[in-house]
Amino acid sequence: MATQNVNRRDFLKVAALAGIGVGLAACKGKVTEEVAVEVPPTPEPVTVTVWGWWQDRMNLFQQAGDRYKQKQPNVTVTVSSFDQDFWQKVLAAVPAGTGPTLCKMITANYFKMRSENMVIELDPVAFPDSFLKEKFPNHNWQGYGRFVMPEGEQTVIFTYNKKMMEEAGLDPNKPPKTWDEFFQATQKMTKADANGTLTMEGFAYDDWLPFHNLCFQKGGQIIKHEGDNLVANFNTPEMEAAMQFFVDLAQKYKVWDKAFPYFTDAIGNRQAATCIHEAWGHGVWKSDFPEVYAELGFDVPPTPTGEASPYYGRKNMVLGLATLINRPENETSAGQNFQEYFYKEDLEGQLAVSSISGLVPAHAENLVNSKVTGDPFFALGVKISPKCYDIVEISGPFSDLQYTLMDMLFVDKKSVKETLAFGQSEMEKQITAGDITAMY
Amino acid sequence: MTSLILRTKSFFNLFGGINGPKKRMTLFIVVPAIIYYLILRYYPVFQTMILSLTDAKLLKKEYQFVGFENYAFIFKDPPFVKAILNTTMYALATTLFTVVLALILAFLLNPLPYGNNFMRLLFYLPMITSGIAIATIWLWLYQARFGLFNQVLGYYGITPVPWLISKEWALPSLIIMAIWGGVGYDAIIFIAGIRGIPTEYNEAAKIDGATDWQMALYITLPLMSRVIVFIVVTSIIGSFQVFQQVFLMTRGGPLDSTRVISLSIYDYAFSRLKIGVSASMAFVLFIIVGVLTVIQLRMQREDWEL
């Protein structure tokens, strides 16, 4: 058998080649490891539920949810509107763990829910204080806290029928500015039959918290803070003047009658010439009484001096969405992300939601939107808002008390002083019973 | 003891003894209904009774036993005492006028040879109409300045009535509406009752020279006594639970003149969120209705006659 001796050079060549080959093989493995990229797992689909009332408004939240889905395809926002027994559903469902992720809030229940830790605080990273104060400058963050986003403000507006003003010999471009001018103008616009029964009232009133506008215009307050405690401050000269204002309207100037229909119907049916009311009434006239709406003018409410010193009256902050407890963590997290999207990016969505209720929008950039500044009604609200006082909390029992006080004056014919004293004692009882906890 | 044994035996005899296959089938059909009532009717009542002895609030999971504190509170609370008085007045007035008018209607409609069914349908319509729709329409009818009722009164020179905005008229206004809604149903029941009386009695009375009025008073009404009692008691029971009309039309005002027990229950539960107090009010209502039911059942017994 023939053998071939391998010489040293050949051996070394083969060994070198082998070594290079092994080295390359090892490096290729390493390169493979470095190049391999971890594919992130597909986000799990999650459904965010939003509950509220008034279908037309909740449809706007649903549209915002649909827009959000284009950004976050794994998140489905489902909006439900309950027009009956909404709060019974929410207050029963949340402790049971069957409530929604997000809920449209109302002050009457918000503070109680907050005190029972049923609402989750806004994420301080997504919503730092500086952002909230800069972007939502008219909102009372100290009073409401960081648990709910604002939707907009209901300011108090003076509405008058320009045609009726003309018929009464008044200039429709110069609505009354002071209380005295207001009394004179409404007297001229009031009509009565031969028996003295009003056939058209010069003034209709919004029966929700009617005294507060006038009390705040006079510089009064309905609550005092003594340390951490709330104390009723109802029986004051300013509130007395407010009640006397209504008594004078009915008995001295005879421009108003409690028997007349509700203010939206009275103005809409031309049964009343003027009204001081919350801004939402504007939407009712626009949609339900378009012919009369064309005759309406809007201005700042008349004040004792004609100026807002200190206030034009009351405003009411309308609350937006809050995140509720007792939902799965991923759902809560997705809900908070949707909240962040809506209140930071979806300015048009926010504007649509506030406009449908006739609210002054909450977001600073919407305050200068041409849809707001170009509309006389909304522009007026923006002007009035900083000069209106927000009492923050309006509980159900407190709201009911105002109806009782009105009835005491005009059904039971009690004196203003008796009514004031009753209001003071009832408010004290409500504070003691915990029905009022955060009034500002 | 013998009586107890006999009664127990007679209970099982209703099913012919529990061993029979047919009777087992009967039990099988009845038991789900019993379970339904136990879970969905009796358990909530029991739970309400328990809650009424606690300081439970709607938003708080935990609550403590407070004994009869809630009951002491509600009977010292002037609005609730007023609610009991208002509800009692509402129930008695509604029932009295509804029954009397329904009887008159039944006597008038019964002899009609034609159009009887149509008239009955017409009078029954309020019963099948939505309560919310009825309340909304009547709110406008009662509107003090421009409502239809005051317009008609004004046409005849009568001073307009402050229907829902005065303490004196608010409750009667609701009673009038309730009578309008209930008289048709009661009339139909009474017509059925009248037609259930054998005609021989009236024929014999006619032969003896009795007038229509005498026949109605001495024959028809006594023989209809059970039907009348049934209607009276069920009407009172239903009236004690009035809520929808009051909630929609007056909310208990003006000045608690139309505050009723159900409204107080609702207010304390969903406005003040005090479930314990609300449950005690609900249990008081349950007791009242329960007593009336027992009275009705005892008056329905065979050995009772007017």
Boltz contact constraints between the chains, C-beta under 6 A:
constraints:
  - contact:
      token1: [A, 88]
      token2: [B, 270]
      max_distance: 6.0
  - contact:
      token1: [A, 91]
      token2: [B, 58]
      max_distance: 6.0
  - contact:
      token1: [A, 95]
      token2: [B, 61]
      max_distance: 6.0
  - contact:
      token1: [A, 112]
      token2: [B, 59]
      max_distance: 6.0
  - contact:
      token1: [A, 116]
      token2: [B, 59]
      max_distance: 6.0
  - contact:
      token1: [A, 259]
      token2: [B, 144]
      max_distance: 6.0
  - contact:
      token1: [A, 259]
      token2: [B, 145]
      max_distance: 6.0
  - contact:
      token1: [A, 260]
      token2: [B, 145]
      max_distance: 6.0
  - contact:
      token1: [A, 261]
      token2: [B, 143]
      max_distance: 6.0
  - contact:
      token1: [A, 396]
      token2: [B, 271]
      max_distance: 6.0
  - contact:
      token1: [A, 407]
      token2: [B, 253]
      max_distance: 6.0
  - contact:
      token1: [A, 407]
      token2: [B, 254]
      max_distance: 6.0
  - contact:
      token1: [A, 407]
      token2: [B, 255]
      max_distance: 6.0
  - contact:
      token1: [A, 411]
      token2: [B, 167]
      max_distance: 6.0
  - contact:
      token1: [A, 411]
      token2: [B, 254]
      max_distance: 6.0
